[in-house]
Amino acid sequence: MNNVTPMYANNTALTAIRDGGYGSADFDIAVAPLTYNMPYPNDNIDYPSSKSVIYRTDTGAELGIHGHKYAPVAPKHLIDATRNIIERSDLSINNMQETIRTSHNGARVFVKTTLPEHTYTTSDGDSASLSLLSISSTDGTWPLMISAAAIQMACTNLQVFVGGEVAVYKAKHTQSLDIERGSRIITKSLGVFHNERDLWQKWHGTDCNMETAFRFFADALKCGTATSGLLDGTNNQVHIESSIAEMPRRNLQLEYIWNIYKNVYSKRLGHNYWAVYNALTDWSTHASASRDTSQANIASIQNDRQQTVRQAVQSNYFMKAA
């Protein structure tokens, strides 16, 4: 008879997740040295270069080019490491949900882990669950990083955290990731979540007129031309939309944020900074890519948008509103 006792309390809760496999990241990688050819009169010889290429063994797609000393970590290994970190943490992971996405032919990997056992009511009566976002790449875009966020239930917006220590765990690309250290660090995400809830409460109680909201959206997208013809004190929807129409080039992303704020969040939540923040996170979570050809890399685009939201909200005048 074989009796096996799990070493970690979260082991059983992760069994179904592990049994689910790796989704679009279910492939292996290999490394090969790059060469360059010297044709006649150099006898058509292939010379070794100082670089190596990382590629998928199933499709041959190139995933990155680095120096010979670069130690790539396969996406499956990264996902296993992330699961091990969560397993050994003090977080409650019963009914945990994991979503794996890739972009750029698999060179960038995104893992969203939602922890419904850590769910809190927001100031407007909705609820939000703690979520961990794990990202990594073989093309040198990012190291392995796990950060804290929240998933809001009614609108499924990913509410990126902006205060305190948002990067919960970060590691360079080496084959030996410090799983024990990572598990200790991500337990702190509960404290980060608590602080964010306090911020959300303050934003819900802080008024923000339509002009200020629009100027904030334009600043976040670095779209100065949208406000160039807007007069101070123009708290009028018609004047704001005239300013959008007069832009020399149409900005679909700004239009998305403004319309979702005007038609959904300001009506549901009121004219306050909580509504402004929700319009931004709706855009970063749900808006399509600006071009159809970029839609295949939407996971990477959404990650970039989340950083845009974080940077915009951390700007002085928004944070001082609370």
Summary of the structure (lengths in Angstrom):
residues: 322
radius of gyration: 23.0
end to end distance: 61.2
largest distance: 79.6
contacts: 983
relative contact order: 0.10
helix: 42%
strand: 25%
